[in-house]
Amino acid sequence: VAKDLGLQLPALRDRGVRIVSEGRTQYFALHGKTGHLVTAERIDREQLCRLVEQCVLRCELIVEGEM
């Protein structure tokens, strides 16, 4: 994520960059030392998308301040 945004790792913290998932469970997070997008919770496809062939989990990247 840091590389895609063209930011150095300290800038991720300074700008309050965070990942927000739909619903209560936050399935994704940013790894503080690498800036990589990682899973924050176990993702159970059978529970989330029981009868759907293509399972999609949406999340948003929030960046405070101007880019």
Rosetta blueprint (number, residue, H / E / L):
1 V L
2 A H
3 K H
4 D H
5 L H
6 G L
7 L L
8 Q L
9 L H
10 P H
11 A H
12 L H
13 R H
14 D H
15 R L
16 G L
17 V L
18 R E
19 I E
20 V E
21 S E
22 E L
23 G L
24 R L
25 T L
26 Q L
27 Y L
28 F E
29 A E
30 L E
31 H L
32 G L
33 K L
34 T L
35 G L
36 H L
37 L E
38 V E
39 T E
40 A L
41 E L
42 R L
43 I L
44 D L
45 R H
46 E H
47 Q H
48 L H
49 C L
50 R L
51 L L
52 V L
53 E L
54 Q L
55 C L
56 V L
57 L L
58 R L
59 C E
60 E E
61 L E
62 I E
63 V L
64 E L
65 G L
66 E L
67 M L
